[in-house]
Amino acid sequence: MESIFGDQKGKFIVGETTVLLDHMRLKPNWLKAEVIIHESIINGTRHIGYIYDKSEFEAHVLLCNYPGTTGKDKFNEVKAFESSLVQFFPHIDAPALKDFENNDLYFYLVAVIPFSLYGETLFDVMKCVFKNQKASKLTVQAVYLKSDPDSEILLSEDGQKLEAN
């Protein structure tokens, strides 16, 4: 089954360096609306102001699926970029995520945390938390949906057909 954002594992780019996140399981916290609520102390009337959509991704990389000591090497490779501004791709076969102005969206790699699935001291999973730098909005981003293997329809996120092959 294909996701509308791609079907391959993720990656992130820092400058000229590309880091592949093989064996990744993604937990998106996608399009979480950020709002400000003003409530009148006189009559209790509420006014809600929409600010932007926050995009956060939590990637669990299964270090135990890397052969030998390459899991430790992968952890050290990713940990070196903790607190860096990166261009995160949830799927390597999908285009970059976009902001309101249709520019590539950048994320802070805010945490790289090892944890264990099977024991208290065996760190076999790495959790990477990516949080967006600027406001994100999927309605300015075109994505591919495959309705059948022989056709691709280019749609905006609100479902409007943009172009057909």
SULCORDA-V203145 format. One line per field, one symbol per residue. ss: DSSP state (2 for helix, 1 for strand, 0 for the rest). Layout:
# SULCORDA-V203145
ss=???
This chain:
# SULCORDA-V203145
ss=001001000111110011111001111111111111111000000111111111111111112220000222222222200000111110000000011000010011111111100000000011111111000102220111111100111111000011110
